[in-house]
Amino acid sequence: MRARFTPGWFRRLLDAGVARLARLMLHVFFREIGMSGLDYIPAGVPLVFVANHNNSVVDAVLLLALPGARPRMLAKSTLFSHPVMGPLLALAGALPVYRRRDPGVDVALNLETFARCRAALAAGGQIALFPEGTSHSQERGLPIKNGAARIVLETEALHGPLGLRIIPVGLAYEAKERFRSRVWVRVGQSLDPAAELAAYRHEPKTAVRALTARIAAALESATAGPERRGRALEALPTALSRPLRLAHRIVTLPVFVVGCALNWIPYRIPGWLSDALSRTPDEPATYKLLAGLVAFPLFWAAEAALVAKWAGPAWGLAVALLAPATGYAALRFHEEARPEAGLLGLRR
């Protein structure tokens, strides 16, 4: 399954929808999302986002949700055949990367992927990739590969001058495997590849190595203790005074009960699946995120259908609307009551 770069209004509409879906998923999964350095993202020029890669698919979702960004994600080709990830990657217009370590993969197809990256950038678009090449749990980053530098220099040499910029992004997790933990995103200063481009026409390999080294240094700076502050991805509710919090809890207690009743099983399923399937520390969050994306809508639809059959379509519609709203309200209710615990004291 190969995703294709689709220009025009329909692609822009899809990109906006993907960004909203990504932000919704992140706001449910994380308790707090802090961002800094967003002013470093320039407008009106092609952009190549590069980020550290410590939390598998969750890293990509964070880049898709980044304000000011509408990137084509580069993802390993094996994900495109995944029953859940495949359709999501196609929706996001992602581009496949063919890795030697993956069985049965023809790395020569990367030439086509590079050409599609150049076409997207030449049209004023954006791409995003993880130059370490694989998700990992090491404290220090892995040596980065030269794909980002090659794409940038080849694009400017063939289609420039474009004013293309490279944007380093540092991602830091409080507890990357845990539901309702915190994450911080730090955008570093953009890189202008003009110096390497001047050398690229005469010494392409030397220029690629030089730009790769600069990207590595910028990425190391962005990931060296990303700031535990910065504005949230979206505005959070203002904190209430103690009396108002008490009154708020009393009034919303019935919502909490309804939310737990309608969402308890789909809430637990991602944790169960993650415990059963995860083999490395960078897998649990991905399993939880993807399982939740499937489990919650399926259970809400099943609950609404059962109620509609027993009590009529109007009640079924009411359940379909109440299930997601009361579920999130119940989550926030319990976090306000016991900030140190997960829902009902259970961490997922």
C-alpha positions in Angstrom: 0.0 0.0 0.0 1.6 3.3 -1.1 0.4 6.7 0.0 0.5 9.4 -2.7 1.1 13.2 -2.4 -2.2 14.7 -3.4 -2.1 18.5 -4.0 -5.0 20.9 -3.8 -7.9 21.7 -1.5 -8.8 18.1 -0.7 -5.3 17.3 0.5 -5.4 20.5 2.7 -8.7 19.4 4.1 -7.3 16.0 4.9 -4.3 17.6 6.5 -6.5 19.8 8.7 -8.5 16.8 9.7 -5.4 14.7 10.5 -4.0 17.6 12.7 -7.2 17.8 14.6 -7.4 14.1 15.1 -3.8 14.0 16.3 -4.4 16.8 18.8 -7.5 15.0 20.1 -5.6 11.8 20.6 -2.8 13.6 22.4 -5.1 15.5 24.7 -6.7 12.3 25.8 -3.5 10.4 26.2 -1.4 13.1 27.9 -2.3 15.1 30.9 -0.1 18.0 29.8 1.5 18.9 26.5 4.0 21.7 26.8 5.5 23.4 23.8 8.3 26.0 23.3 10.1 27.5 20.3 7.1 27.6 18.0 8.2 31.0 16.8 11.2 29.3 15.1 8.9 27.7 12.5 8.9 30.0 9.5 5.9 30.5 7.2 5.9 30.5 3.4 8.9 28.2 2.8 9.4 24.5 2.4 10.3 22.8 5.7 11.9 19.6 6.8 11.2 18.6 10.4 13.7 16.3 12.1 13.1 14.9 15.6 14.4 12.4 18.1 12.7 9.0 18.1 12.0 7.5 21.5 8.3 6.7 21.5 7.5 5.0 18.2 4.2 6.2 16.6 3.5 8.7 19.4 6.5 10.8 18.2 4.9 11.0 14.7 1.5 12.0 16.2 3.2 14.9 18.1 4.7 16.2 14.9 1.4 16.0 13.1 -0.2 18.0 15.8 2.5 20.7 15.9 1.0 24.2 15.3 2.4 25.7 12.1 3.2 22.2 10.7 1.5 20.2 8.0 4.2 17.6 7.2 4.3 14.5 5.2 5.6 11.9 7.6 8.2 9.4 6.5 7.4 6.0 8.0 8.9 2.6 7.7 7.3 0.7 4.8 6.2 -2.2 6.9 3.7 0.0 8.8 1.7 0.6 5.6 0.4 -3.0 5.7 -0.6 -2.7 9.3 -4.5 -3.0 9.7 -4.7 0.1 11.8 -1.6 2.1 10.9 -1.9 1.6 7.2 -5.2 3.5 6.7 -4.0 6.3 9.1 -0.7 6.7 7.1 -2.6 6.9 3.9 -5.0 9.5 5.4 -2.0 11.5 6.5 -0.3 11.3 3.1 2.7 9.6 4.6 5.7 8.4 2.5 7.3 4.9 3.0 10.9 4.4 3.8 12.4 1.0 2.9 14.9 -0.2 5.4 17.5 -2.9 4.9 16.7 -4.5 8.3 13.1 -5.2 7.3 12.7 -8.6 5.6 11.6 -8.7 2.0 12.1 -5.0 1.4 13.6 -3.5 -1.8 15.6 -0.5 -0.7 15.8 0.7 -4.3 12.2 1.9 -3.8 13.7 4.7 -1.6 14.6 6.5 -4.9 10.9 6.9 -5.6 10.3 8.1 -2.0 13.1 10.7 -2.3 11.6 11.9 -5.5 8.2 12.3 -3.9 9.8 14.2 -1.0 11.5 16.6 -3.5 8.2 17.1 -5.3 6.4 17.9 -2.1 9.1 20.4 -1.0 9.3 22.0 -4.4 5.6 22.6 -4.2 6.1 24.5 -0.9 5.2 21.6 1.3 6.7 20.0 4.4 8.1 16.6 5.3 9.0 15.2 8.7 11.4 12.3 9.5 13.3 10.7 12.4 16.9 10.7 11.2 18.0 8.1 13.9 16.1 5.6 11.7 14.5 3.6 14.5 12.6 4.2 17.7 14.7 3.4 20.8 14.9 3.9 24.6 18.5 4.9 25.0 19.2 8.0 27.1 21.4 9.5 24.3 20.3 9.7 20.7 21.5 7.2 18.1 23.8 8.3 15.3 21.7 10.0 12.6 21.5 8.9 9.0 22.1 11.2 6.0 18.7 10.9 4.4 17.4 14.3 5.6 20.6 16.1 4.3 20.3 14.3 1.0 16.7 15.3 0.5 17.3 18.9 1.4 20.4 19.4 -0.8 19.0 17.4 -3.8 15.7 19.4 -3.6 17.4 22.8 -3.6 19.9 21.7 -6.3 17.1 20.5 -8.6 14.3 22.9 -7.9 15.9 25.8 -6.0 16.3 28.4 -4.8 13.4 27.5 -2.5 14.5 29.0 0.8 14.1 25.5 2.4 14.7 25.3 6.1 15.4 22.4 8.5 13.5 22.4 11.8 14.9 20.4 14.7 12.4 19.2 17.3 13.2 17.7 20.7 10.6 15.4 22.3 10.8 14.6 26.1 8.5 12.4 28.0 7.8 12.3 31.7 6.9 8.6 31.5 6.5 7.7 27.9 4.7 4.4 28.5 2.1 5.8 30.9 -1.3 7.1 30.1 -2.0 10.7 31.3 1.6 11.5 31.8 3.3 14.7 30.4 5.3 15.4 27.3 7.3 18.5 26.2 8.1 19.6 22.7 10.9 21.9 22.0 11.4 23.4 18.6 15.0 24.6 17.9 16.3 27.3 15.6 15.9 26.5 11.9 18.9 25.6 9.8 19.7 27.3 6.5 21.5 24.8 4.2 22.9 27.5 2.0 26.6 26.9 2.9 26.4 23.2 2.2 24.4 23.8 -1.0 27.2 25.9 -2.3 29.6 23.0 -1.8 27.1 20.4 -3.0 27.6 21.0 -6.7 31.3 20.2 -6.5 31.6 17.8 -3.5 28.2 16.3 -2.9 29.3 13.6 -0.5 31.3 16.1 1.6 28.3 18.5 1.6 25.9 15.8 2.7 28.2 14.8 5.6 28.6 18.4 6.7 24.9 19.1 6.7 24.2 15.8 8.5 26.7 16.9 11.2 24.9 20.2 11.6 21.5 18.5 11.8 22.9 16.1 14.5 24.2 19.1 16.5 20.9 21.0 16.2 18.9 17.9 17.2 21.2 17.2 20.2 20.7 20.8 21.3 16.9 20.5 21.0 16.8 17.3 22.9 19.2 18.3 25.7 16.7 18.8 28.4 13.7 20.3 26.5 12.1 23.0 28.6 9.5 21.8 31.0 7.4 24.9 30.2 6.0 26.7 27.2 2.4 27.2 26.1 0.1 24.2 25.9 -1.0 22.7 22.6 -4.4 24.3 23.3 -5.6 26.5 26.2 -6.4 24.5 29.4 -9.2 25.4 31.8 -8.3 28.0 34.4 -7.7 26.4 37.9 -10.7 26.8 40.3 -10.5 28.0 43.9 -11.0 25.3 46.6 -14.7 26.0 47.3 -15.5 26.1 43.6 -13.6 22.9 43.0 -15.7 21.2 45.8 -18.9 22.5 44.3 -17.8 21.5 40.9 -17.1 17.9 42.0 -20.5 17.6 43.7 -22.3 18.8 40.7 -20.3 16.7 38.2 -20.3 13.5 40.3 -23.2 12.0 38.3 -21.3 12.7 35.1 -18.3 10.8 36.6 -20.5 7.8 37.4 -22.1 7.8 33.9 -18.7 8.2 32.3 -17.2 5.3 34.2 -20.1 3.1 33.3 -19.9 3.8 29.6 -16.2 3.8 29.2 -14.7 1.4 31.8 -14.2 -1.6 29.4 -12.7 0.4 26.5 -10.5 2.3 29.0 -9.0 -1.0 30.2 -8.6 -2.7 26.9 -5.6 -0.7 25.6 -3.7 -1.4 28.9 -4.4 -5.1 28.7 -3.3 -5.2 25.0 -0.2 -3.2 25.8 0.8 -5.5 28.6 0.4 -8.5 26.4 2.1 -7.2 23.2 4.8 -4.8 24.3 8.3 -6.2 24.0 10.4 -3.0 24.3 9.9 0.2 26.4 9.1 2.3 23.4 6.1 0.1 22.4 3.4 0.5 25.2 2.3 4.0 24.4 1.8 3.1 20.7 -0.3 0.1 21.5 -2.4 2.1 24.0 -2.9 5.0 21.6 -3.9 2.8 18.6 -6.0 0.4 20.7 -7.8 3.3 22.3 -8.5 4.8 18.8 -10.2 1.5 17.8 -11.7 0.3 21.1 -13.5 3.5 22.2 -15.5 4.1 19.0 -16.4 0.4 18.7 -17.7 0.3 22.3 -19.6 3.6 21.9 -21.3 2.3 18.8 -22.1 -1.0 20.4 -23.6 0.7 23.5 -25.6 3.1 21.4 -26.9 0.2 19.2 -28.0 -1.9 22.2 -29.7 1.1 23.9 -31.4 2.0 20.6 -32.7 -1.6 20.3 -34.0 -1.7 23.9 -35.2 1.9 24.4 -35.5 3.4 21.0 -33.4 5.5 18.6 -33.6 8.7 20.6 -32.0 7.0 23.7 -29.4 5.3 21.4 -28.4 8.7 20.0 -28.2 10.1 23.5 -25.8 7.4 24.6 -23.7 7.9 21.4 -23.3 11.6 22.4 -22.9 11.0 26.1 -20.3 8.3 26.0 -17.3 10.3 24.7 -18.2 13.5 26.5 -18.8 11.9 29.9 -15.7 9.6 29.6 -13.4 12.6 29.2 -15.2 14.5 31.9 -14.8 11.5 34.3 -11.1 11.4 33.5 -10.6 15.0 34.3 -12.9 14.7 37.4 -10.7 12.0 39.0 -7.5 13.8 38.1 -8.6 16.9 39.8 -9.6 14.9 42.9 -6.5 12.8 42.9 -3.7 14.4 40.8 -1.2 11.7 41.6 -3.3 8.8 40.4 -4.8 7.5 37.2 -8.5 6.9 36.7 -9.9 5.2 39.8 -6.3 5.0 41.1 -5.2 2.7 38.3 -2.4 3.6 36.0 -2.7 2.5 32.4 
